[in-house]
Amino acid sequence: MASSEAEYLITRKKQIQRRQKIVTIVSMFSFFGSTVFAVIPAIQQASQPKPAIASPSAESVLQQQARGYELILQREPENQLALENLSMVRLHLKDAKGAIAPLEKLVKLHPDRQDYKTVLEQVKKRVGE
């Protein structure tokens, strides 16, 4: 009777080991299969060319900034920062005549600032040429 129990335990142990191997193999295939199904669309998406996003030109951005500073100056006509930036933006847009008015206002509001006077003189010279 002891030998039949031992044989039973050995047979049972082999069955359990066989089931464990099968479950392990199925689990591995499932894991790798799900990984492949996740990676393939990512690779396909990465290999497709992306549409180019049209970026606004530098000139249009500067024009928008100038309009924004003009709106600020409508509410606050003596805003020093808006006057400075508006004159700089107009100079970048190569609108020297348009930059003179805010610079003159800056010189009028701040007569002690030599840098405003110097820039105004340089811009007037450029317009006169």
C-alpha positions as CSV (number, residue, x, y, z in Angstrom):
1,M,0.0,0.0,0.0
2,A,2.9,2.3,0.7
3,S,4.3,1.8,-2.8
4,S,0.9,2.6,-4.4
5,E,0.7,5.8,-2.4
6,A,4.2,6.7,-3.4
7,E,3.5,6.0,-7.1
8,Y,0.3,8.1,-6.8
9,L,2.3,11.0,-5.3
10,I,4.9,10.8,-8.0
11,T,2.3,10.7,-10.8
12,R,0.4,13.6,-9.2
13,K,3.6,15.6,-8.9
14,K,4.4,15.0,-12.6
15,Q,0.9,16.1,-13.6
16,I,1.2,19.3,-11.6
17,Q,4.6,20.1,-13.1
18,R,3.3,19.5,-16.6
19,R,0.3,21.9,-15.9
20,Q,2.8,24.5,-14.6
21,K,4.9,24.2,-17.7
22,I,1.8,24.6,-19.9
23,V,0.5,27.6,-17.9
24,T,4.0,29.2,-18.0
25,I,4.3,28.7,-21.8
26,V,0.8,30.1,-22.4
27,S,1.5,33.1,-20.1
28,M,4.7,33.8,-22.0
29,F,3.0,33.7,-25.4
30,S,0.2,36.0,-24.1
31,F,2.7,38.5,-22.7
32,F,4.9,38.6,-25.8
33,G,1.8,38.7,-28.1
34,S,0.3,41.7,-26.2
35,T,3.6,43.4,-26.3
36,V,3.9,42.9,-30.1
37,F,0.3,44.2,-30.6
38,A,1.2,47.3,-28.6
39,V,4.5,48.0,-30.3
40,I,3.5,47.5,-33.9
41,P,1.0,50.4,-34.1
42,A,3.5,52.6,-32.2
43,I,6.2,51.8,-34.8
44,Q,3.8,52.4,-37.7
45,Q,2.7,55.7,-36.3
46,A,6.3,56.8,-35.7
47,S,7.3,55.9,-39.3
48,Q,4.5,58.0,-40.9
49,P,5.5,61.5,-41.8
50,K,4.0,64.2,-39.7
51,P,2.2,67.0,-41.4
52,A,4.1,70.3,-41.3
53,I,2.5,72.9,-39.1
54,A,2.5,76.3,-40.7
55,S,4.2,78.7,-38.4
56,P,3.3,82.4,-38.7
57,S,5.9,84.5,-40.3
58,A,8.1,86.8,-38.1
59,E,6.6,89.8,-39.8
60,S,3.0,88.8,-38.9
61,V,4.0,88.1,-35.3
62,L,5.6,91.6,-35.1
63,Q,2.5,93.2,-36.6
64,Q,0.3,91.4,-34.0
65,Q,2.6,92.7,-31.3
66,A,2.4,96.2,-32.6
67,R,-1.4,96.1,-32.6
68,G,-1.4,94.8,-29.0
69,Y,0.8,97.7,-27.9
70,E,-1.4,100.2,-29.7
71,L,-4.4,98.8,-27.9
72,I,-2.6,99.2,-24.6
73,L,-1.7,102.8,-25.5
74,Q,-5.4,103.5,-26.2
75,R,-6.2,102.7,-22.6
76,E,-3.0,104.0,-21.1
77,P,-1.5,106.7,-23.4
78,E,1.6,107.2,-21.2
79,N,2.5,103.6,-20.6
80,Q,6.3,103.7,-20.8
81,L,6.8,100.0,-21.5
82,A,4.2,99.9,-24.3
83,L,5.7,103.0,-25.9
84,E,9.2,101.5,-25.8
85,N,8.1,98.1,-27.2
86,L,5.9,99.7,-29.9
87,S,8.9,101.8,-31.1
88,M,11.1,98.7,-31.1
89,V,8.6,96.5,-32.9
90,R,8.1,99.2,-35.6
91,L,11.9,99.5,-36.0
92,H,12.1,95.7,-36.5
93,L,9.3,96.1,-39.1
94,K,11.5,98.7,-40.8
95,D,8.8,101.4,-40.1
96,A,11.1,104.1,-38.9
97,K,8.5,106.8,-39.5
98,G,6.0,104.9,-37.3
99,A,8.6,104.5,-34.6
100,I,9.2,108.3,-34.3
101,A,5.8,109.1,-32.7
102,P,6.2,106.8,-29.7
103,L,9.8,107.8,-29.3
104,E,8.9,111.5,-29.2
105,K,6.3,110.8,-26.6
106,L,8.9,108.9,-24.5
107,V,11.3,111.9,-24.8
108,K,8.5,114.2,-23.8
109,L,7.4,112.1,-20.8
110,H,11.0,111.4,-19.7
111,P,13.2,114.3,-20.7
112,D,16.0,113.1,-18.3
113,R,16.5,109.8,-20.3
114,Q,19.4,110.4,-22.7
115,D,18.9,107.0,-24.3
116,Y,15.5,107.9,-25.6
117,K,16.9,111.1,-27.1
118,T,19.7,109.3,-28.8
119,V,17.5,106.6,-30.3
120,L,15.1,109.3,-31.5
121,E,17.9,111.3,-33.2
122,Q,19.2,108.1,-34.9
123,V,15.8,107.2,-36.2
124,K,15.2,110.7,-37.5
125,K,18.5,110.6,-39.3
126,R,17.6,107.2,-40.9
127,V,14.2,108.7,-42.1
128,G,16.0,111.7,-43.5
129,E,18.4,109.6,-45.6
